[in-house]
Amino acid sequence: MSSYPEQVQSYYQAHHGWVRQWLQRRLGNADDSADLAHDVFLRLLAKPRAFESDEHLRAYLSTLSRNVCIDFWRRREVEQAWHAVMLERPQEHAPSEERRALVMEALQQVHRMLAALPEKVAEAFLLSQFEGLGYRAIGERLGVSERTVTKYMAQAMYRCMLLEMELDEALA
């Protein structure tokens, strides 16, 4: 019986080309598709699974491929927003490349954190932080009670604290 890494290597050899083509049809870019195809198999390697058939494996690879595409597009959105902000700043106030990389990583982590929250929780948090709405106004906007908004905000703040701890550890 072979080890799981050997199985993944076998899956890679048999299906890498198919995954790369699948990604290229969606992305329209061979370089990004090649990078993301490797990410698909790294994810497969990170979470050992057994497959009943080749069709089951391909269905799972399709799901992983779709997920890496979604992550890729989200990352692009964050990068484009950051670059738009940077274009508005005078060149002499532009951060160093290292600082830009740190900020981009932090922005991507915040984006992932918000995307992982339930939709109404994320919306309540954004309404509070960016529009400055109070809990009552947020509740009216979302069609929920003020108490529910309080629960939503507690959930969002807890996730923010966890993210802050992760970022502090990464910078230490």
MODELLER restraints for C-alpha pairs under 7 A, 6 or more apart:
rsr = mdl.restraints
at = mdl.atoms
rsr.add(forms.Gaussian(group=physical.xy_distance, feature=features.Distance(at['CA:4:A'], at['CA:48:A']), mean=6.85, stdev=0.5))
rsr.add(forms.Gaussian(group=physical.xy_distance, feature=features.Distance(at['CA:5:A'], at['CA:45:A']), mean=6.54, stdev=0.5))
rsr.add(forms.Gaussian(group=physical.xy_distance, feature=features.Distance(at['CA:8:A'], at['CA:45:A']), mean=6.28, stdev=0.5))
rsr.add(forms.Gaussian(group=physical.xy_distance, feature=features.Distance(at['CA:12:A'], at['CA:41:A']), mean=6.78, stdev=0.5))
rsr.add(forms.Gaussian(group=physical.xy_distance, feature=features.Distance(at['CA:16:A'], at['CA:37:A']), mean=6.79, stdev=0.5))
rsr.add(forms.Gaussian(group=physical.xy_distance, feature=features.Distance(at['CA:19:A'], at['CA:37:A']), mean=6.01, stdev=0.5))
rsr.add(forms.Gaussian(group=physical.xy_distance, feature=features.Distance(at['CA:20:A'], at['CA:33:A']), mean=5.56, stdev=0.5))
rsr.add(forms.Gaussian(group=physical.xy_distance, feature=features.Distance(at['CA:20:A'], at['CA:34:A']), mean=5.83, stdev=0.5))
rsr.add(forms.Gaussian(group=physical.xy_distance, feature=features.Distance(at['CA:20:A'], at['CA:37:A']), mean=5.29, stdev=0.5))
rsr.add(forms.Gaussian(group=physical.xy_distance, feature=features.Distance(at['CA:23:A'], at['CA:33:A']), mean=5.24, stdev=0.5))
rsr.add(forms.Gaussian(group=physical.xy_distance, feature=features.Distance(at['CA:23:A'], at['CA:65:A']), mean=6.78, stdev=0.5))
rsr.add(forms.Gaussian(group=physical.xy_distance, feature=features.Distance(at['CA:24:A'], at['CA:30:A']), mean=5.84, stdev=0.5))
rsr.add(forms.Gaussian(group=physical.xy_distance, feature=features.Distance(at['CA:24:A'], at['CA:33:A']), mean=5.12, stdev=0.5))
rsr.add(forms.Gaussian(group=physical.xy_distance, feature=features.Distance(at['CA:27:A'], at['CA:33:A']), mean=6.83, stdev=0.5))
rsr.add(forms.Gaussian(group=physical.xy_distance, feature=features.Distance(at['CA:36:A'], at['CA:68:A']), mean=6.59, stdev=0.5))
rsr.add(forms.Gaussian(group=physical.xy_distance, feature=features.Distance(at['CA:40:A'], at['CA:64:A']), mean=5.82, stdev=0.5))
rsr.add(forms.Gaussian(group=physical.xy_distance, feature=features.Distance(at['CA:40:A'], at['CA:65:A']), mean=5.96, stdev=0.5))
rsr.add(forms.Gaussian(group=physical.xy_distance, feature=features.Distance(at['CA:40:A'], at['CA:68:A']), mean=6.89, stdev=0.5))
rsr.add(forms.Gaussian(group=physical.xy_distance, feature=features.Distance(at['CA:51:A'], at['CA:57:A']), mean=5.70, stdev=0.5))
rsr.add(forms.Gaussian(group=physical.xy_distance, feature=features.Distance(at['CA:75:A'], at['CA:108:A']), mean=6.29, stdev=0.5))
rsr.add(forms.Gaussian(group=physical.xy_distance, feature=features.Distance(at['CA:78:A'], at['CA:107:A']), mean=6.88, stdev=0.5))
rsr.add(forms.Gaussian(group=physical.xy_distance, feature=features.Distance(at['CA:78:A'], at['CA:108:A']), mean=6.53, stdev=0.5))
rsr.add(forms.Gaussian(group=physical.xy_distance, feature=features.Distance(at['CA:79:A'], at['CA:104:A']), mean=6.91, stdev=0.5))
rsr.add(forms.Gaussian(group=physical.xy_distance, feature=features.Distance(at['CA:114:A'], at['CA:122:A']), mean=5.74, stdev=0.5))
rsr.add(forms.Gaussian(group=physical.xy_distance, feature=features.Distance(at['CA:121:A'], at['CA:152:A']), mean=4.82, stdev=0.5))
rsr.add(forms.Gaussian(group=physical.xy_distance, feature=features.Distance(at['CA:121:A'], at['CA:153:A']), mean=6.83, stdev=0.5))
rsr.add(forms.Gaussian(group=physical.xy_distance, feature=features.Distance(at['CA:121:A'], at['CA:156:A']), mean=6.53, stdev=0.5))
rsr.add(forms.Gaussian(group=physical.xy_distance, feature=features.Distance(at['CA:122:A'], at['CA:156:A']), mean=6.97, stdev=0.5))
rsr.add(forms.Gaussian(group=physical.xy_distance, feature=features.Distance(at['CA:124:A'], at['CA:138:A']), mean=6.21, stdev=0.5))
rsr.add(forms.Gaussian(group=physical.xy_distance, feature=features.Distance(at['CA:124:A'], at['CA:149:A']), mean=6.81, stdev=0.5))
rsr.add(forms.Gaussian(group=physical.xy_distance, feature=features.Distance(at['CA:124:A'], at['CA:152:A']), mean=6.80, stdev=0.5))
rsr.add(forms.Gaussian(group=physical.xy_distance, feature=features.Distance(at['CA:124:A'], at['CA:153:A']), mean=6.88, stdev=0.5))
rsr.add(forms.Gaussian(group=physical.xy_distance, feature=features.Distance(at['CA:125:A'], at['CA:153:A']), mean=6.04, stdev=0.5))
rsr.add(forms.Gaussian(group=physical.xy_distance, feature=features.Distance(at['CA:125:A'], at['CA:156:A']), mean=6.46, stdev=0.5))
rsr.add(forms.Gaussian(group=physical.xy_distance, feature=features.Distance(at['CA:127:A'], at['CA:133:A']), mean=5.93, stdev=0.5))
rsr.add(forms.Gaussian(group=physical.xy_distance, feature=features.Distance(at['CA:127:A'], at['CA:138:A']), mean=6.73, stdev=0.5))
rsr.add(forms.Gaussian(group=physical.xy_distance, feature=features.Distance(at['CA:128:A'], at['CA:134:A']), mean=6.46, stdev=0.5))
rsr.add(forms.Gaussian(group=physical.xy_distance, feature=features.Distance(at['CA:135:A'], at['CA:146:A']), mean=5.67, stdev=0.5))
rsr.add(forms.Gaussian(group=physical.xy_distance, feature=features.Distance(at['CA:135:A'], at['CA:149:A']), mean=5.95, stdev=0.5))
rsr.add(forms.Gaussian(group=physical.xy_distance, feature=features.Distance(at['CA:135:A'], at['CA:150:A']), mean=6.91, stdev=0.5))
rsr.add(forms.Gaussian(group=physical.xy_distance, feature=features.Distance(at['CA:136:A'], at['CA:146:A']), mean=5.19, stdev=0.5))
rsr.add(forms.Gaussian(group=physical.xy_distance, feature=features.Distance(at['CA:139:A'], at['CA:145:A']), mean=5.31, stdev=0.5))
rsr.add(forms.Gaussian(group=physical.xy_distance, feature=features.Distance(at['CA:139:A'], at['CA:146:A']), mean=5.31, stdev=0.5))
rsr.add(forms.Gaussian(group=physical.xy_distance, feature=features.Distance(at['CA:139:A'], at['CA:149:A']), mean=5.96, stdev=0.5))
